[in-house]
Amino acid sequence: HEQGSLEPSRRLIARMLSLDVVFVCAGEEWFAVAAPTHPFHLWRVHALEEVFREHIDELRGIGRDELEEVIADPHTATPHVVLSRFAVDDVSVPGSLTLTASGSYGALPMFADPRHRQGGKFRSKALAKLADRLMRLMPHAAIGLRVALIDPPSVAGALERLQSLKNPLDDELPVPLHVTIYRTRPNPEATDEEDDKLNNIGREIVDAGGGLQVYPSVASLGEITERLERRPVHMVAVFDPGEAEVIQLSAPRPRLSPLALSRTYKYDAFDDDIDVTLSGDIPLFSCYHKLFCVSTDLRETDILGCRSGASGMRFELERLAGATVWATVLDQGIEPTFHVRGAQRLDWRQDAGRDVVTVTTRQESVEYLVRDALRCAGLPANEESVKQTLAELFDLSGEAILGLLRAQIKVSVVEPRFAKGLIGSLIAARWYLRSHTDALLISLDEPTSRRWILGVASDSRRGDLLGLRIGPKGPILEAIEVKTHDDPEGAVKTSGGRIEGKAVIQVDQTISILESIIGAEESAVARARESILKDQLYRAVAARPYSRDRRARLVRMLEELFEEGPAEVGGLIFVVKIASGEMPVSPEAPVEYRSAAKNRVGLVQLTESGVREVSYAIGESA
């Protein structure tokens, strides 16, 4: 290279990078599949074996179910692949293309140009979980669940778990599933195995009293919306809408993990947007990355990512969401600031390498859930209080609302214990944000994230909040436990500046976990848990309707937290008494104590009567 032999050098580098990679040309599009002997696979198997050998006790704390999922269905995020004419001896390749992970072919990672919208094999677990919650919220839907899938990369993968849903009305009865497939782009080729699986799924759907219709050529989302307005469905799932965009960022790369997706977060102050890209690095792959940068004329500090086309389709998605009860968008690289006007977010999760965002314009579908929760908590459930509580819950965590649902349908769809816990958390959140107006507060309600951050022991707990605020010496991270007054676990004893009780033990456990995972370098498990916590915090900052200045301040606080570590980690315990008609009690500040573990733990005792003059919005644009 230094002697002027640029083309031979690039040919040699391209050949090196294409080892154990199969390139496939399908029409005008190129794909690549990483063989089982690709260095990334070998590293991942070795890294997993090492993690299980050295950190088995930490892994047991997360739970068997989560670990089985990581091993059986590994993340598809792997190093990018470079396609060039030097790699395939084909002059028709237009320069160098960067192919990013786009799914899988069989069990092998598949790569494609992110601007193309033909994904690989996709096995969705999220759609079945969402359908289960919708039926628990609207039990009559189990009589015949109507679902529309738009441009699924794999019909069999999307339906595999949907066709075996449990009926919330009667475990012995199947759920008749009426599925309509719409295609606005060419149908991706399926393997013989997928065709056989789809035939079997189709027979099972028909045997259960359902049906499967396919419209192979529909002009646009607008035309689909018109059809859905004439024939409504309960759920619409849109895969990879619009045109994706390749983005180039300059940012440090986190350490690659075999357990969780490593991400880089970059705030754009001009657009008031946070870009999230999958990226990671370890010394083993540093040489690979250098060669990749030489092949693509990138600086070694640059990161390539994919930005979803969903934001460019906001108008079409807005109309589509208005024609169904729940609308779900599945795509890679959906910006955390993504919002459908007139709709509220119910759920945001990752599934099979894609972001999965579910919204609803039918707030009445969840209003009666909140009304039921207020009644269970012993508070007035008039129209004003329901709408105000619902708005605040959407800001705190849309996922928390669906967490109210009972596992089995009874007289009430709400689990009373969860209802009191959630309303108590909301009352505590109002107090905290009134006391710390520039703080960030998140609720750990999504089961997978809660398990990875707090451990499997947290499954039976509700009211887990995390608060983050700036103190005189830097970020202060607070583990917040909320107990209602009639909860036996809420009892605490105080004496001589010391505090004891079940809630105190839980706070101490959370503080210990937070201190062990933030800034962890030695433990791969701790790094994975930190990356999941980091994602929760950044997505909360991005998704809420903050002002530009406040979002920028919160991003700087997060950067300081994860670069320098917290200046202090403490705890707060709220004991909330819900008593309609009593005088409200709301102290100006917590009473400070020390726990048996020497942690600072504040105690706040509140009485909520259901009558309040001022409500403080969790995501208000202060």
ABEGO torsion letter per residue (X at the ends): XAAGBAAAAAAAAAAAAABGBBBBBBEABBBBBBBAABAAAAAAAAAAAAAAAAAAAAAAAAEAAAAAAAAABBBABBBBBBBBAAAAGBAABBEBBBBBBAEBBEABBBBBBAABABBBBBBBAAAAAAAAAAAAABAAAAABBBBBBBGBABAAAAAAAAAABBBAABAABBBBBBBBBBBABBBBBBBAAAAAAAAAAAAAAAAAGBBBBBBABBABAAAAAAAAAABBBABBBBBGBEBBBBBBBBBBBBBBBAABBBBBBBBBAAAGBBBBBBBBBBAAAAAAAAAAAAAAGBBAABBBBBBBAAAAAAAAAAAAAAABABBBBBBBGBBAABBBBGBBBABBBBBGGBBBBBBBABAAAAAAAAAAAAAAAGBBBBAAAAAAAAAAAAAABAAAAAAABBABBBABABBAAAAAAAAAAAAAAAAAAAABAABBBBBBABAAAAAAAAEAAAAABBGBBBBBBBBAAEBBBBBBBBBBAABAAABBBBBGGBBBEAAAAAAAAAAAAAAAABGBAABAAAAAAAAAAAAAAAAAAAABBBBAAAAAAAAAAAAAAAAAEBABBBBBBBBBBBBBGBBBBBBABBBBBBBAAGBBBBBBBBBBAGBBABBBBAABBX
